[in-house]
Amino acid sequence: MGIVAEFARYKAKLANHFWAVSALTDTELVASLWEHRIKVVDGQWVYQDHLSRWTGNGSKLMGEHLAQAVAEGRPVRIVKATTDNVPLIEGGGDGSKANNTFKARPEWVGKVTAFDGDNFTIVFDKVSP
């Protein structure tokens, strides 16, 4: 499915479907995060990244959303993004130029465990449906 439809599964709406990768609902942060950056540690998904690696407007909005999630203790819901061009993504290139797929994973609920304005970590636990 496309990113807009997958965000809608959480009742979240992207500010701009061309560049936004995060959105807030009344209670949660919903974020599209790269599958290749997810590490499994003790049964949890651990996602680490830094906004300065990203290009475009999406990083600024994601930073605002991460700060709000930390300040308000909001849970994080994931839309897992899979790409066919990991080097492009890791090099900070325009992710929209790659062939990407998106999948909401509502069985995983996360929390921002670290955010310094650039570097961030989100840890996800699997929950019962």
Secondary structure, 3 states (H helix, E strand, C coil): CCHHHHHHCCCCCCCCCCCCCEEECCCCEEEEEEHHHEEEECCEEEEEEEHHHCCCCHHHHHHHHHHHHHHHCCCEEEEEEEECCHHHHHCCCCHHHCCEEEEEEEEEEEEEEEECCCEEEEEEEECCC
